[in-house]
């Protein structure tokens, strides 16, 4: 398997325990400020329970994430379930402040 992401496999990303436990990734975010990544399951985010792990830990468990590896910084992708198409959109963090 070739690595398709713009960050190295050992670079940290944000995720949650359920994604590590095998629940599907339904939200992928490529942060604009530092080009880091976040992979979440779609449940409400509790940052107190967020995990910081190597990208390879998530991508290795969810190889279908290769479908969003070309997501530009400042964009997110969402889907309803594994196998569904990803919907990609530019993030508007300024409107959330």
PyMOL commands that set and color helices and strands:
alter all, ss='L'
color gray80, all
select helices_A, chain A and resi 17-20+47-49+55-61+63-68+93-96
alter helices_A, ss='H'
color red, helices_A
select strands_A, chain A and resi 12-15+27-30+37-40+51-54+75-78+87-90
alter strands_A, ss='S'
color yellow, strands_A
deselect
rebuild
show_as cartoon
